[in-house]
Amino acid sequence: MLSILKSHGQKKLPSGDFFVTIARKLSTLNCILEKEPSMKVYQHVNIVTCDQDFQVYLDGILAVKDSQIVYVGQEKSEILEQAEQIIDYQGAWIMPGLVNCHTHSAMTGLRGIRDDSNLHEWLNDYIWPAEAEFTPDMTTKAVKEALTEMLQSGTTTFNDMYNPNGVDIEQIYQVVKDSKMRCYFSPTLFSSEAETTTETITRTRGIIEEILGYENPNFKVMVAPHSPYSCSRDLLETSLDMAKELNIPIHIHVAETKEESGIILKRYGKRPLAFLEELGYLEHPSVFAHGVEINLKEIERLASSQVAIAHNPISNLKLASGIAPIIQLQKAGVAVGIATDSVASNNNLDMFEEGRTAALLHKMKSGDASQFPIETALKALTIEGAKVLGMQEQIGSLEVGKQADFLVIQPQGKIHLQPQENMLSHLVYAVKSSDVDDVYIAGEQVVKQGQVLTVEI
């Protein structure tokens, strides 16, 4: 650039045409200097795309430019020739990052606080009293631990609902941002004698607007009334009004237990789903966590609604809440994703274990071993979870144009993953969260050989 300027260093004042010529030359030079995003190619990988056709590529390649997938399939010399970097994974397995559709990361410090209790005793006598003692240091540490556990086990996106007591959302935002994970992080609303409905809505709206003000597509928020039984009718109605006004989804626990159904039936003369339908919840994009106590008529109604279900099989088993009718929901066309719930009722964030449990559970419940097959299980962990969160155009499957969120498992040397040709079976019925070697989000490596690179505990 300096040489161009020097070549025209005359005493006479340059004409207007001169400046036009210089501008054109500078524009051309900038184009030369601006470098296209480099392409990385992951070679010798066995790829489970989890796309609509469930395509699997053996000894294929995955090409990533910047944050996006630009090629997935069998090896092509022209793709390799364009690569600035080629990573030879020597027969590793690659699949999309896992999507956890319902969890409570701020509760990670409560792991093991109370076992062998039913839901309402567990909540009323142990969880809520413990949450009342939370401080920002406690919850930030808990979230860091949850992020680390999720990343190490291959989860790249999660849908969180948290009790805002003792939580500094700015601290949480920075931690999650640094981790590179994608999430919804939503403050829970409860009815209580300590606040009026207006006060609860005003306080919660302030948190939600702070999150919206971050303008970060990887850190989003829903309106999250806790449940029909812990929120008054007025709070449920105003929560939905707020979600509509802000144009964001709802996240709520629904039909988790028979006890809940009894409470709502006694209070309002209707079952939980019918009550929420009356309020208008089924006409707004919503994630209903659990959906255990749902009958066939209610499934038909959900099929024409804007509701998706977050299935928490292990938490529902541990708390003796029941088994959600997931096969019927899926057949009806309701989006269903897998979730861990919190570590206080699970007691881990291992999505692979959750997927395996779901597969085994629904085979047994249906009396038909062909139900919830391998393809269904792997999609429930990935693309179906993305659909539940409305993120299926960006993540959930390995396809050209989508974000490069994926996990890598090297089966060599792991006896429980042999023979390697039965990869799909192993990914559901044999794999452990500790088998995850590497994880990438938006093309950036966040876990290397099992060590998280983006969270400091």
Backbone torsions as a table, in degrees:
resi	resn	phi	psi	omega
1	MET	NA	-41.0	179.6
2	LEU	-63.8	-39.3	-179.7
3	SER	-63.0	-35.5	178.0
4	ILE	-65.2	-45.9	-179.3
5	LEU	-64.0	-40.6	-178.5
6	LYS	-66.9	-34.1	-177.8
7	SER	-66.2	-14.1	178.1
8	HIS	-117.5	30.8	-177.5
9	GLY	-86.1	65.3	178.5
10	GLN	-94.3	162.1	178.1
11	LYS	-74.0	-31.1	-178.7
12	LYS	-71.9	140.3	-179.6
13	LEU	-64.5	124.9	-178.4
14	PRO	-62.4	152.0	177.6
15	SER	-81.1	172.1	178.1
16	GLY	-63.6	-34.4	179.6
17	ASP	-62.5	-33.6	178.7
18	PHE	-59.8	-46.6	-177.5
19	PHE	-66.5	-33.1	176.1
20	VAL	-64.5	-42.6	179.5
21	THR	-62.7	-43.5	179.3
22	ILE	-62.2	-43.0	-179.4
23	ALA	-60.5	-41.1	179.6
24	ARG	-65.3	-41.5	-179.9
25	LYS	-66.1	-40.0	178.3
26	LEU	-65.3	-37.4	178.4
27	SER	-63.4	-42.8	178.8
28	THR	-64.1	-42.4	-179.8
29	LEU	-63.0	-40.7	178.9
30	ASN	-61.4	-39.5	178.8
31	CYS	-62.5	-36.5	179.3
32	ILE	-69.8	-41.9	-176.2
33	LEU	-72.8	-31.2	179.9
34	GLU	-70.8	120.3	-175.9
35	LYS	-95.5	134.8	175.2
36	GLU	-63.2	148.0	176.2
37	PRO	-54.4	135.9	-177.2
38	SER	-72.3	147.5	178.8
39	MET	-100.5	131.4	172.3
40	LYS	-109.2	139.4	178.3
41	VAL	-122.7	127.9	176.7
42	TYR	-98.9	115.8	-168.0
43	GLN	-109.9	155.7	179.3
44	HIS	56.4	52.7	179.6
45	VAL	-122.9	147.6	174.5
46	ASN	-100.8	113.2	-165.8
47	ILE	-106.9	124.3	172.0
48	VAL	-104.0	104.7	-171.1
49	THR	-75.0	-31.2	-173.6
50	CYS	59.2	26.3	175.8
51	ASP	-80.0	-176.1	-174.9
52	GLN	-57.1	-39.4	-179.2
53	ASP	-90.1	1.5	-179.0
54	PHE	51.5	52.3	-179.7
55	GLN	-73.2	139.8	177.7
56	VAL	-125.6	130.0	179.5
57	TYR	-115.2	118.1	177.6
58	LEU	-91.3	134.6	-176.6
59	ASP	50.8	49.6	-179.3
60	GLY	-101.3	-165.9	175.7
61	ILE	-135.9	151.6	174.1
62	LEU	-124.4	122.9	-178.5
63	ALA	-110.2	132.9	-176.9
64	VAL	-128.5	129.6	174.1
65	LYS	-122.1	124.0	-174.1
66	ASP	59.1	-117.8	-177.3
67	SER	-104.5	-3.1	-170.4
68	GLN	-110.6	152.8	172.9
69	ILE	-79.2	127.4	179.5
70	VAL	-112.3	-13.4	174.9
71	TYR	-160.6	139.3	171.7
72	VAL	-144.1	128.9	-178.8
73	GLY	156.5	-159.5	179.0
74	GLN	-71.9	157.0	-174.4
75	GLU	-61.5	136.2	176.0
76	LYS	-130.8	131.1	-176.6
77	SER	-62.4	-36.0	-178.3
78	GLU	-66.8	-29.1	176.4
79	ILE	-72.2	-44.7	179.5
80	LEU	-62.3	-35.5	-179.4
81	GLU	-66.6	-28.1	-179.3
82	GLN	-83.5	-13.3	-172.7
83	ALA	-72.8	135.5	171.7
84	GLU	-83.1	-28.2	179.3
85	GLN	-141.4	135.0	176.7
86	ILE	-119.3	123.5	178.7
87	ILE	-106.1	116.4	-179.7
88	ASP	-90.5	108.5	-177.3
89	TYR	-92.1	3.0	167.8
90	GLN	50.2	50.5	174.1
91	GLY	88.9	12.8	179.8
92	ALA	-68.9	163.0	177.3
93	TRP	-100.7	135.5	178.9
94	ILE	-125.5	134.5	174.6
95	MET	-146.0	167.6	-178.4
96	PRO	-62.2	153.5	172.5
97	GLY	-59.1	146.1	-175.7
98	LEU	-80.3	150.3	-176.7
99	VAL	-118.7	112.8	-179.6
100	ASN	-93.6	110.9	-168.3
101	CYS	-83.8	-8.2	179.1
102	HIS	-163.0	117.4	177.3
103	THR	-155.4	174.5	-178.1
104	HIS	-137.6	83.0	-170.9
105	SER	-68.4	-28.9	179.6
106	ALA	-68.0	-12.5	178.9
107	MET	-90.5	5.3	-174.3
108	THR	-58.7	-30.5	177.4
109	GLY	-70.3	-7.0	179.9
110	LEU	-98.9	11.9	178.8
111	ARG	-56.7	125.0	178.3
112	GLY	80.1	9.1	-177.4
113	ILE	-62.5	-34.8	179.1
114	ARG	-159.5	120.0	175.1
115	ASP	-109.4	169.1	171.3
116	ASP	61.0	37.4	175.2
117	SER	-129.8	150.9	173.7
118	ASN	-76.8	164.3	-169.8
119	LEU	-52.8	-54.2	-170.0
120	HIS	-70.8	-34.8	172.3
121	GLU	-65.0	-44.0	-178.9
122	TRP	-59.6	-45.9	179.9
123	LEU	-67.7	-54.4	-171.2
124	ASN	-69.0	-37.8	-173.1
125	ASP	-96.0	-17.9	-173.8
126	TYR	-128.7	-54.2	-172.1
127	ILE	-70.5	-55.2	-177.0
128	TRP	-63.6	-39.7	173.7
129	PRO	-61.4	-37.9	179.2
130	ALA	-67.6	-41.5	179.5
131	GLU	-64.3	-28.4	178.6
132	ALA	-64.3	-19.5	-179.5
133	GLU	-97.4	3.3	-177.3
134	PHE	-63.8	148.1	171.9
135	THR	-127.4	161.1	178.4
136	PRO	-55.9	-38.1	178.9
137	ASP	-63.5	-41.5	-180.0
138	MET	-64.4	-46.5	-174.8
139	THR	-74.2	-35.0	177.1
140	THR	-65.5	-42.0	176.7
141	LYS	-61.9	-42.3	-179.8
142	ALA	-62.6	-42.2	179.5
143	VAL	-65.5	-41.4	176.5
144	LYS	-57.6	-43.2	179.5
145	GLU	-64.7	-40.2	179.3
146	ALA	-65.5	-43.8	178.5
147	LEU	-59.0	-44.0	-179.9
148	THR	-62.6	-46.1	-179.7
149	GLU	-63.7	-41.4	179.4
150	MET	-65.5	-47.3	-179.1
151	LEU	-62.3	-43.9	-179.8
152	GLN	-61.2	-26.0	-178.6
153	SER	-101.7	9.4	171.3
154	GLY	95.5	4.0	177.2
155	THR	-82.3	131.0	-178.9
156	THR	-117.7	-14.8	-179.9
157	THR	-138.6	139.6	179.1
158	PHE	-145.5	154.8	179.9
159	ASN	-114.9	108.1	-170.3
160	ASP	-109.3	142.1	172.4
161	MET	-125.9	126.7	-174.3
162	TYR	-134.3	144.1	171.4
163	ASN	-70.2	118.9	-173.3
164	PRO	-71.0	-7.8	178.2
165	ASN	-63.8	126.3	177.5
166	GLY	72.8	23.6	179.5
167	VAL	-119.7	127.6	172.9
168	ASP	-99.4	103.5	-172.0
169	ILE	-64.8	-29.1	177.4
170	GLU	-65.7	-41.8	176.3
171	GLN	-62.2	-44.4	-179.3
172	ILE	-62.7	-43.5	179.7
173	TYR	-57.7	-46.7	-178.4
174	GLN	-63.0	-40.1	-179.8
175	VAL	-65.3	-46.5	-179.6
176	VAL	-67.6	-41.2	177.9
177	LYS	-57.7	-46.5	179.6
178	ASP	-63.9	-32.5	-178.2
179	SER	-70.2	-21.5	-177.5
180	LYS	78.1	-1.0	-179.3
181	MET	-69.8	157.5	175.3
182	ARG	-101.4	141.5	179.8
183	CYS	-160.6	162.4	156.6
184	TYR	-104.9	132.5	-179.0
185	PHE	-130.1	99.9	-163.7
186	SER	-117.3	126.4	178.3
187	PRO	-72.0	133.2	-177.8
188	THR	-81.1	143.4	174.8
189	LEU	-106.9	134.2	175.4
190	PHE	-128.6	150.9	167.8
191	SER	-87.7	138.8	178.7
192	SER	-153.2	163.3	177.6
193	GLU	-73.6	-15.8	-177.0
194	ALA	-77.4	-20.6	-177.2
195	GLU	-138.1	149.1	168.5
196	THR	-79.8	165.5	176.2
197	THR	-58.0	-42.4	-179.7
198	THR	-61.3	-41.9	179.6
199	GLU	-65.4	-41.0	179.2
200	THR	-64.1	-44.5	179.7
201	ILE	-64.3	-44.5	-178.6
202	THR	-62.2	-45.9	179.4
203	ARG	-62.8	-45.7	-178.2
204	THR	-67.6	-39.2	179.3
205	ARG	-61.3	-36.5	177.4
206	GLY	-60.1	-41.3	178.0
207	ILE	-66.6	-45.8	-178.9
208	ILE	-60.8	-43.4	-179.3
209	GLU	-68.0	-31.6	174.4
210	GLU	-63.4	-43.9	178.9
211	ILE	-65.1	-44.3	177.9
212	LEU	-61.4	-31.9	179.6
213	GLY	-68.0	-19.3	175.9
214	TYR	-66.8	-26.0	179.6
215	GLU	51.1	43.0	-180.0
216	ASN	-110.8	113.3	-177.7
217	PRO	-64.5	-12.7	178.2
218	ASN	-95.6	-2.2	179.5
219	PHE	-136.6	93.2	-174.1
220	LYS	-115.8	-179.2	-173.1
221	VAL	-146.1	148.0	171.6
222	MET	-119.0	166.6	168.8
223	VAL	-87.0	126.5	-167.7
224	ALA	-127.9	72.7	169.4
225	PRO	-63.3	135.3	-170.1
226	HIS	-58.9	-51.4	-175.3
227	SER	-172.1	164.3	176.5
228	PRO	-62.8	-28.2	-176.3
229	TYR	-86.8	-22.4	-178.5
230	SER	-101.0	-2.3	177.9
231	CYS	-120.7	139.4	175.3
232	SER	-70.4	163.3	176.5
233	ARG	-57.0	-42.7	-179.6
234	ASP	-60.8	-43.2	-179.9
235	LEU	-67.7	-38.6	177.1
236	LEU	-63.0	-43.0	-179.4
237	GLU	-65.8	-45.0	-178.4
238	THR	-72.4	-28.5	174.0
239	SER	-63.2	-44.7	178.8
240	LEU	-65.1	-40.7	177.8
241	ASP	-59.5	-42.0	179.3
242	MET	-64.0	-42.5	179.1
243	ALA	-61.3	-41.2	179.0
244	LYS	-65.6	-45.0	-177.7
245	GLU	-63.2	-41.6	-178.1
246	LEU	-86.3	-6.8	179.6
247	ASN	58.2	48.7	176.6
248	ILE	-128.9	158.5	-176.0
249	PRO	-73.9	173.0	174.3
250	ILE	-105.0	143.8	172.9
251	HIS	-131.2	120.9	-172.8
252	ILE	-152.9	145.7	171.6
253	HIS	-77.8	130.6	-178.1
254	VAL	-141.4	136.3	172.7
255	ALA	52.2	48.6	-176.4
256	GLU	-82.1	-34.1	-176.3
257	THR	-142.4	164.5	172.9
258	LYS	-64.4	-34.9	179.4
259	GLU	-61.5	-41.7	176.9
260	GLU	-60.3	-45.1	179.2
261	SER	-58.4	-40.6	179.0
262	GLY	-65.0	-41.3	179.8
263	ILE	-62.1	-47.2	-176.8
264	ILE	-71.2	-36.7	177.7
265	LEU	-62.7	-41.8	179.9
266	LYS	-70.4	-38.0	-175.5
267	ARG	-76.2	-39.8	-172.3
268	TYR	-123.3	-5.7	-180.0
269	GLY	77.5	14.9	-179.2
270	LYS	-142.1	157.9	172.7
271	ARG	-73.2	159.8	-175.4
272	PRO	-51.3	-45.6	-176.4
273	LEU	-66.5	-42.9	179.0
274	ALA	-63.8	-38.7	178.4
275	PHE	-63.5	-46.5	179.4
276	LEU	-67.2	-32.4	175.4
277	GLU	-63.1	-41.5	178.2
278	GLU	-59.5	-35.5	-179.9
279	LEU	-78.7	-16.3	179.4
280	GLY	103.3	8.7	-176.6
281	TYR	-66.3	-29.3	-176.2
282	LEU	-75.7	-12.3	-179.8
283	GLU	-98.2	5.0	179.9
284	HIS	-121.0	140.9	177.9
285	PRO	-53.5	120.3	-172.4
286	SER	-145.0	147.8	170.0
287	VAL	-108.5	114.6	175.9
288	PHE	-96.9	113.9	178.1
289	ALA	-80.3	130.9	173.9
290	HIS	93.9	-80.1	-178.8
291	GLY	60.4	39.3	-178.4
292	VAL	-74.8	-49.9	-175.7
293	GLU	-91.5	69.7	179.4
294	ILE	-126.8	130.3	-179.6
295	ASN	-96.4	176.5	-174.6
296	LEU	-62.5	-38.7	178.2
297	LYS	-63.4	-40.3	179.3
298	GLU	-69.0	-33.3	175.9
299	ILE	-62.8	-42.2	177.0
300	GLU	-59.4	-39.8	179.6
301	ARG	-68.8	-39.5	178.8
302	LEU	-63.7	-31.1	-177.7
303	ALA	-62.4	-25.6	179.9
304	SER	-106.2	13.4	-177.9
305	SER	-103.5	-176.6	176.0
306	GLN	-104.3	24.1	-177.2
307	VAL	-95.9	138.3	170.8
308	ALA	-117.1	157.0	-175.5
309	ILE	-113.3	132.5	171.5
310	ALA	-100.9	111.4	-175.3
311	HIS	-90.9	123.9	-176.8
312	ASN	-118.5	72.7	-170.1
313	PRO	-61.6	-43.4	-175.7
314	ILE	-71.4	-44.4	177.2
315	SER	-59.8	-42.8	179.1
316	ASN	-64.2	-33.9	176.7
317	LEU	-71.9	-45.4	-175.8
318	LYS	-63.7	-37.3	179.6
319	LEU	-91.2	6.5	-179.7
320	ALA	55.2	36.1	-179.0
321	SER	-78.0	-29.4	-179.7
322	GLY	128.4	-173.5	-178.5
323	ILE	-120.5	118.3	-178.4
324	ALA	-66.9	145.5	-179.5
325	PRO	-79.3	63.4	-170.9
326	ILE	-66.0	-40.5	-178.9
327	ILE	-60.7	-44.1	179.3
328	GLN	-65.7	-39.8	177.8
329	LEU	-62.7	-44.4	179.4
330	GLN	-63.9	-43.1	-179.9
331	LYS	-64.4	-29.6	178.8
332	ALA	-78.4	-10.3	178.7
333	GLY	95.6	11.8	177.1
334	VAL	-79.8	133.0	177.5
335	ALA	-68.4	129.0	-179.3
336	VAL	-131.4	124.0	175.1
337	GLY	-116.6	168.1	-178.4
338	ILE	-98.1	148.7	-179.9
339	ALA	-147.8	158.2	-179.9
340	THR	-97.5	-19.6	-165.4
341	ASP	62.8	-160.4	-177.9
342	SER	-87.4	165.1	177.4
343	VAL	-71.8	-12.4	177.9
344	ALA	-74.9	-13.9	-179.9
345	SER	-130.8	25.3	-173.2
346	ASN	-127.4	-63.8	14.8
347	ASN	-118.9	41.7	175.9
348	ASN	-146.2	179.8	-178.7
349	LEU	-112.9	32.5	-175.9
350	ASP	-84.1	100.3	-177.9
351	MET	-70.4	-29.9	176.5
352	PHE	-63.3	-42.1	177.1
353	GLU	-63.4	-37.3	179.4
354	GLU	-65.2	-42.4	179.3
355	GLY	-65.9	-41.5	178.2
356	ARG	-64.2	-43.6	179.4
357	THR	-61.3	-42.4	178.6
358	ALA	-60.1	-44.9	-179.6
359	ALA	-61.0	-47.4	-179.1
360	LEU	-66.8	-40.8	-176.5
361	LEU	-62.6	-44.3	-174.7
362	HIS	-80.6	-22.2	169.3
363	LYS	-64.9	-46.0	-178.3
364	MET	-67.9	-44.5	-178.2
365	LYS	-61.3	-39.2	-178.0
366	SER	-83.4	-18.3	-174.7
367	GLY	71.2	20.8	-175.9
368	ASP	-138.3	110.4	-175.7
369	ALA	-67.9	-12.7	179.3
370	SER	-81.7	-10.7	-178.4
371	GLN	-77.5	152.4	-178.3
372	PHE	49.3	59.3	-177.8
373	PRO	-71.4	178.5	-175.4
374	ILE	-53.5	-48.3	-178.7
375	GLU	-59.4	-43.7	179.5
376	THR	-62.4	-43.1	-179.0
377	ALA	-63.1	-46.6	-177.9
378	LEU	-68.3	-36.3	176.4
379	LYS	-68.6	-36.2	179.0
380	ALA	-63.1	-30.2	179.0
381	LEU	-79.1	-14.2	-170.6
382	THR	-130.3	-90.7	-171.8
383	ILE	-66.2	-36.0	178.8
384	GLU	-69.6	-35.2	174.0
385	GLY	-64.0	-39.2	176.5
386	ALA	-62.2	-38.6	177.7
387	LYS	-63.7	-41.0	178.7
388	VAL	-56.8	-37.9	-177.7
389	LEU	-92.9	3.3	-179.9
390	GLY	69.7	27.2	-175.2
391	MET	-116.8	17.2	-173.0
392	GLN	-67.3	-17.5	178.0
393	GLU	-81.5	-16.2	-177.6
394	GLN	-106.5	-37.7	-171.6
395	ILE	-139.5	-179.0	172.3
396	GLY	101.5	-19.1	177.0
397	SER	-149.8	158.0	-179.8
398	LEU	-95.6	94.5	-177.7
399	GLU	-138.9	153.0	179.7
400	VAL	-58.9	131.8	179.1
401	GLY	96.9	-17.0	179.0
402	LYS	-87.6	163.6	177.9
403	GLN	-66.5	144.4	-176.8
404	ALA	-85.7	71.8	174.5
405	ASP	-103.7	113.0	-177.8
406	PHE	-155.2	159.6	177.4
407	LEU	-118.1	155.4	-177.6
408	VAL	-126.6	129.6	175.4
409	ILE	-122.8	122.8	176.2
410	GLN	-96.1	108.8	-175.9
411	PRO	-76.9	-17.3	-177.5
412	GLN	-61.6	131.3	179.4
413	GLY	84.7	-0.4	178.0
414	LYS	-108.7	103.4	-172.0
415	ILE	-60.8	-36.5	-177.5
416	HIS	-72.2	-6.1	177.1
417	LEU	-108.4	22.6	177.3
418	GLN	-108.6	149.2	-5.3
419	PRO	-73.9	145.0	-171.9
420	GLN	-66.0	-23.2	-179.0
421	GLU	-68.0	-13.1	177.2
422	ASN	-97.5	41.8	-175.4
423	MET	-52.9	-49.2	-175.3
424	LEU	-61.8	-43.0	177.5
425	SER	-61.2	-44.3	-177.0
426	HIS	-65.0	-35.3	-178.5
427	LEU	-65.2	-21.8	176.7
428	VAL	-101.3	-46.1	-167.5
429	TYR	-104.3	-8.2	-176.3
430	ALA	-128.5	-26.6	-172.3
431	VAL	-68.7	150.8	175.3
432	LYS	-119.0	155.7	179.1
433	SER	-59.1	-32.8	-179.5
434	SER	-69.8	-9.0	177.0
435	ASP	-77.6	-14.9	-179.4
436	VAL	-69.3	123.0	-178.2
437	ASP	-95.0	-53.6	-175.9
438	ASP	-128.5	150.9	176.7
439	VAL	-138.5	139.3	178.1
440	TYR	-125.9	140.5	172.9
441	ILE	-128.6	125.0	-176.7
442	ALA	53.5	35.9	177.6
443	GLY	81.7	-5.0	-179.6
444	GLU	-98.5	131.8	179.8
445	GLN	-73.8	124.7	-179.3
446	VAL	-114.8	-15.4	173.8
447	VAL	-134.5	131.0	178.7
448	LYS	-129.6	119.2	-179.4
449	GLN	50.6	43.0	175.5
450	GLY	84.0	-3.4	-179.0
451	GLN	-103.5	127.5	179.6
452	VAL	-74.7	130.4	-175.8
453	LEU	-97.6	-10.8	-167.9
454	THR	-118.8	4.4	178.2
455	VAL	-130.0	130.9	175.6
456	GLU	-108.9	121.3	179.5
457	ILE	-101.3	NA	NA
